[in-house]
Amino acid sequence: MIIRRLQSENILRFKILDLKDLPASGAIFITGPDESGKSAILEILCLALFGRSANLVDESVAKAVRWGAEQGSIQLDFVGEDQIAYTLIRHFDNQGGQDALLKRAGEETPMAHGAESVDATLATLFGFGFEPYIDTLYLTQGRHAHHARAIGTVKVLSGVTTLENLASTLTQERAAITQKIEARQRRQEELKKEISGLNLVEEALPQLENRLRAARNRVAVAVASIERWLGFDAGVVQAGRRIEAACNRMIQTSPNIGMASWTSRCQQLDHSLQEIESICQGGHLNEVEAPAAQVRQWHAKSRARLDSLGGILATVIAEQNRLASWLGEPTSNPVEGPTLAHELADLERQRQLAGRTRSRRGWGMMLFLVLALMCGLFGGLAWQGAPMPAFVSGINAFLSRLLPAWPLPPLALWVPAGLFALLMLWNLIGRFTSGKRLDTIQEARQELEIRAAKAHHTLGILRDAANHPVKEQIDILLSMENAPWSTALQGWSMEDGQPLLDAEILGQELGELEERLKLFQAEHAQLREKSQARVRTAKEEHAAHLAAVATLESEVQNEQARRREQTRLLAAVASFEHENLRDRRAIEVRRSAETLLSGCATQLKGDFLHETNRLVARAAPLFTGGRYRQPRLDADLNMAIFSEAKNDFMHMDELSTGVRRQLTLALRLALCQALAARTKATLFLALDEPFAYFDRERSRATLAALIGFSDRLPQLWITAENFDEQPGMATLVACPTDGDTLILGARSGT
């Protein structure tokens, strides 16, 4: 890094400072009397690079702003090792705040903006920070005899600091891991005590779960019992109401109702009795006896009467269906067989067939009659002995032209004439027979129509009888002669049918039903009381079982929670043990690493001190005029050097102030070379009053040695009140005592 221009405004004693066109190599001499601002220029350079200096730390950086100004700024142009020009700008205010910006020359977009970002970017770009800069490249007044901080820089430059920091980190990590292990061990003991305090019994949870399952089963049984008895009670209520309704309807029966009404009321009572019997015998309630036994007995007798009548009426209905089916009328149960329409159609087909036959026979008779006459005529013409009138002669002549064989023999014509006459007779007989057949078919049709009229009449009577009361229906059916049901119906009306046909007997039986209904109502009330008592008992058992289930569930949950807690505690103990084992291995790894790092640090420090001794040994004779040589540095940078005058090694506190400063400067140059070698960069060197307390000869010798001392340090910034000689081409910066503005007027000295 080589400085090409340094500008500032309202920083330290300068209102305006502008040092431009600075040489890339050679010496930059800053001269002037005391308090003229020589040291301030180097401090401004340090402020530009790091935002602080050796005299102004973070909390006092506000003092960098010139007295009376609110803010100040510094701009530094430099060339990096990559030969790229950079511009660094920093702003300060009198409250201690600052801002920074870094960019490449010719680019508008900054590389970094903000003090922290710029400092981090510069550290990466330079390869070192503020402390190494202060201890190597920047020698300020009053720091010649203090090199305690330089020891830290030595460690940084040698790489020992990195190893020591790593070793320190490992030591801290070992201590932290050890503390964690100890804390885990204490926690493990606590967890083990908690596990012992749980006092778990392996068989306790299965036993509780078995008891809980049994209790839940009892609850389910109780619920099913409640539902069953509630359903039973509701069913009994509904069935009882239906039985009462059916009985009351039956009691209101009179002889004037029809068979359909009798059947409907009987079926209603039958269904209600079957329903209550099914309810009592179903759902594992066989211990309950169905009521209405008296009603059931009465109903059985009434049903037997109706069943016997129903069998007779089934014959009536079958006959009614047969007649309706034969007549072709709609019926609920049609009977298969020929119908009236089929029989009429069959007679019509026979009539048409006979008519066609009679017609064909008439036409055949006429045809054979004509043929027989023609054959007789031709036979007469062919007769040779017969007289031949003139028209006959003409006919023979005509036939001779048509038939070459004419005249035929008479026998050949009389024989066909006789045959045609026979055929004519046969057709005449067939025509007479067909006429008789037509008369027979007509008589059959008339008989069929009579049967149809009788069937219509009978069907009308049967249908009309179905709409009358039972007694009238029976009378109508009995009045029909030669009916298939007459005998059976007559016997039924004389025996089983009396209660249905006699109003007095019917009234007695219905009164008996009313008495039996009262007995049923009493039995029904007792049955309901029993079912309701069973419901109450089942609910009490259900409540008791629920309480037992709640208690057992609580016990099971508590036991499960205790087991989960034991599992968690055991897992935590195992996890702690695993983590402790892992951390003990980590401690051993870190201890081994510390041993290796300590050996590496010792080796690196030894090698660095050896190289530093070599560099100091080169510079010391140059700075002391050859009077002191063979320096020796210990691990703390304490120097001993061989004196030719004393012929012995002497420590720094045994030397004069000027010699000590010369040797300290030699040590600093060695460290600068080490820094340059470490960063592989070309650097500048800033020395503030390095020749103070030097005599003329020592100053001249030291300056001569500094110029061109190292290719890694081509640019030298040196402050002094005056320079007797300016070897080589040098840039001179003269600081005024009576002004606050300094603009470089380059003046070369030799």
Secondary structure, DSSP 4 states (H G I P E B T S, - for coil): -EEEEEEEEEETTEEEEEE-S--SSEEEEEE-STTSSHHHHHHHHHHHHHS--SS--GGGGGGGBPTT-SEEEEEEEEE-TTS-EEEEEEEEETTS-EEEEEEETT-SS-SEESHHHHHHHHHHHHS--HHHHHHTTEE-TT-SS--HHHHHHHHHHHTHHHHHHHHHHHHHHHHHHHHHHHHHHHHHHHHHHHHHHH---TTHHHHHHHHHHHHHHHHHHHHHHHHHHHHHHHHHHHHHHHHHHHHHHHHT--TTS-HHHHHHHHHHHHHHHHHHHHHHHSTT-TTSPPS-HHHHHHHHHHHHHHHHHHHHHHHHHHHHHHHHHHHT---SS---S--HHHHHHHHHHHHHHHHHHHHHHHHHHHHHHHHHHHHHHHHHHH-TTS---HHHHHHHHHHHHH-TTPSPPTHHHHHHHHHHHHHHHHHHHHHHHHHHHHHHHHHHHHHHHHHHHHHHHHHHHHHHHHTS-HHHHHHHHHHSTT-TTHHHHHHHHHTTTHHHH-HHHHHHHHHHHHHHHHHHHHHHHHHHHHHHHHHHHHHHHHHHHHHHHHHHHHHHHHHHHHHHHHHHHHHHHHHHHHHHHHHHHHHHHHHHHHHHHHHHHHHHHHHHHHHHHHHHHHHHHHHHTTSEEEEEE-TT--EEEEETTTTEEEEGGGS-HHHHHHHHHHHHHHHHHHHHHHHT---EEEEESTTTT--HHHHHHHHHHHTTS-TT--EEEEEES--S---SSEEEEEPPSS-SEEE---EEE-
